[in-house]
Amino acid sequence: MIASAAFALMGVPAIASPGTAATRDVGTEKLYLTVSGTTQYGYPFTSKKAGDEFGGSGKVSERNTAVADGKFSYYCKITAVSTAPNTLTSICHAALDLPKKGQIMLEALVTQKAGTSGFRMAVTGGTNSYEFVRGHADFTETPPPARIVVSLVHP
């Protein structure tokens, strides 16, 4: 009830109505990206405490030549550390820049145990061909090379 009141004060409808983007999906798209040439900062972790930052960037390539090669950048800030079982929770922001099609913005609250590989981020926006898109991106680092599978729904 409080959320509905807050949305109403902002002029945002609290319930989707017929004819919204959710009812007009026209297609899906899946991108299979491989990450290479990565540079990172904040690694290896020296302290692993809340407030520490880490991130990096690299090149991405896709087997679909319509997408072409692009860039990937990410930034994370540690929000919590658990010593047992050695788990980090971080808020992360990322961007994919695919020059022939546009940019895709990603966000997540990522909780990872030491020695694990893989997490999911939400698609929060985009430009050009990716304007108004929604979906998610799955990241895996092992076995190398690092990969990103982006699942998109176009309005």
Wavefront OBJ file of the C-alpha trace (Angstrom):
o trace
v 0.000 0.000 0.000
v 2.813 2.428 0.847
v 4.541 1.681 -2.474
v 1.288 2.333 -4.375
v 0.912 5.670 -2.627
v 4.519 6.591 -3.404
v 4.090 5.727 -7.081
v 0.829 7.689 -7.218
v 2.589 10.744 -5.769
v 5.234 10.467 -8.488
v 2.575 10.204 -11.186
v 3.476 6.582 -11.999
v 0.634 4.048 -12.283
v 1.032 1.323 -9.645
v -0.564 -1.386 -11.836
v 0.191 -2.073 -15.485
v -2.757 -1.447 -17.762
v -3.609 -3.079 -21.090
v -1.502 -1.674 -23.896
v 1.697 -1.255 -21.847
v 5.041 -2.419 -23.202
v 4.601 -5.720 -21.350
v 1.723 -6.655 -23.651
v 3.382 -5.524 -26.883
v 6.556 -7.596 -27.004
v 7.626 -8.089 -30.602
v 10.648 -10.319 -30.252
v 13.486 -11.827 -28.331
v 17.193 -11.756 -29.005
v 20.076 -13.698 -27.502
v 23.688 -12.526 -27.648
v 26.541 -14.977 -27.029
v 29.533 -12.815 -26.124
v 33.124 -13.808 -25.385
v 35.267 -11.455 -23.267
v 38.965 -10.889 -24.040
v 41.720 -8.372 -23.317
v 40.381 -7.660 -19.834
v 42.038 -5.109 -17.576
v 40.964 -5.026 -13.942
v 41.464 -2.903 -10.852
v 40.931 -3.749 -7.198
v 42.289 -7.281 -7.733
v 43.606 -9.202 -5.978
v 41.578 -8.092 -2.983
v 43.823 -6.786 -0.235
v 41.234 -6.155 2.460
v 37.770 -7.270 1.273
v 35.735 -4.861 3.371
v 32.483 -2.996 2.774
v 33.173 0.062 0.641
v 36.038 -1.465 -1.354
v 35.661 -1.075 -5.111
v 36.707 -3.215 -8.030
v 36.015 -3.312 -11.744
v 37.407 -3.637 -15.181
v 36.884 -3.540 -18.900
v 37.574 -5.594 -21.962
v 36.579 -6.443 -25.495
v 33.547 -8.533 -26.382
v 32.939 -10.441 -29.585
v 29.828 -12.193 -30.815
v 29.559 -14.991 -33.316
v 26.681 -13.062 -34.942
v 28.457 -10.641 -37.287
v 25.489 -8.229 -37.213
v 26.537 -7.297 -33.653
v 30.333 -7.092 -34.269
v 33.012 -6.540 -31.684
v 32.435 -4.143 -28.839
v 33.462 -3.170 -25.319
v 32.461 -4.249 -21.832
v 32.995 -2.271 -18.622
v 31.927 -2.940 -15.048
v 32.203 -1.368 -11.611
v 31.320 -2.958 -8.245
v 31.290 -1.787 -4.653
v 31.388 -4.339 -1.831
v 28.411 -3.890 0.485
v 28.911 -6.869 2.850
v 31.546 -9.485 3.678
v 30.891 -12.799 5.422
v 33.929 -14.700 6.716
v 32.032 -17.976 6.819
v 31.723 -19.189 4.068
v 33.911 -16.358 2.652
v 31.143 -14.588 0.731
v 31.105 -11.096 -0.801
v 28.001 -9.096 -1.655
v 28.490 -6.228 -4.107
v 26.327 -3.789 -6.022
v 27.523 -3.883 -9.640
v 26.919 -1.742 -12.717
v 28.019 -2.767 -16.202
v 27.725 -1.624 -19.802
v 28.040 -3.390 -23.124
v 28.902 -1.154 -26.067
v 28.095 -2.871 -29.376
v 28.931 -0.231 -32.021
v 26.688 -1.568 -34.795
v 23.603 -1.817 -32.553
v 23.898 0.312 -29.391
v 24.599 0.018 -25.691
v 23.075 -2.239 -23.032
v 23.138 -1.202 -19.352
v 23.189 -3.830 -16.578
v 22.831 -3.827 -12.767
v 22.801 -6.408 -9.969
v 23.291 -7.085 -6.313
v 25.782 -9.941 -6.636
v 26.549 -12.402 -3.833
v 29.403 -14.776 -4.582
v 31.241 -17.348 -2.525
v 35.010 -17.614 -2.994
v 35.901 -20.031 -5.771
v 32.551 -19.781 -7.597
v 32.016 -18.452 -11.080
v 28.844 -17.037 -12.513
v 26.138 -14.538 -11.734
v 23.159 -12.818 -13.378
v 22.570 -9.112 -13.990
v 19.354 -7.342 -14.982
v 19.159 -5.339 -18.200
v 18.170 -1.853 -17.031
v 18.254 0.071 -20.299
v 19.849 0.607 -23.639
v 20.353 2.852 -26.633
v 19.653 2.659 -30.375
v 18.526 -0.918 -31.239
v 18.357 -1.684 -27.513
v 16.163 1.245 -26.461
v 13.381 0.059 -24.089
v 14.758 -3.505 -24.084
v 14.578 -5.640 -20.953
v 16.045 -8.981 -19.915
v 19.105 -10.345 -18.156
v 22.747 -11.286 -18.715
v 24.419 -14.447 -17.382
v 28.164 -14.232 -16.723
v 30.551 -17.195 -16.442
v 34.298 -16.961 -15.952
v 35.352 -20.607 -15.814
v 36.363 -22.408 -17.831
v 38.078 -19.558 -19.723
v 37.368 -17.497 -21.725
v 34.812 -15.466 -19.784
v 31.399 -15.457 -21.435
v 28.236 -13.368 -21.296
v 24.888 -14.641 -22.569
v 22.435 -11.745 -22.874
v 18.730 -12.633 -23.164
v 16.673 -9.668 -24.382
v 12.988 -8.937 -24.941
v 12.256 -6.109 -27.374
v 9.034 -4.072 -26.994
l 1 2 3 4 5 6 7 8 9 10 11 12 13 14 15 16 17 18 19 20 21 22 23 24 25 26 27 28 29 30 31 32 33 34 35 36 37 38 39 40 41 42 43 44 45 46 47 48 49 50 51 52 53 54 55 56 57 58 59 60 61 62 63 64 65 66 67 68 69 70 71 72 73 74 75 76 77 78 79 80 81 82 83 84 85 86 87 88 89 90 91 92 93 94 95 96 97 98 99 100 101 102 103 104 105 106 107 108 109 110 111 112 113 114 115 116 117 118 119 120 121 122 123 124 125 126 127 128 129 130 131 132 133 134 135 136 137 138 139 140 141 142 143 144 145 146 147 148 149 150 151 152 153 154 155
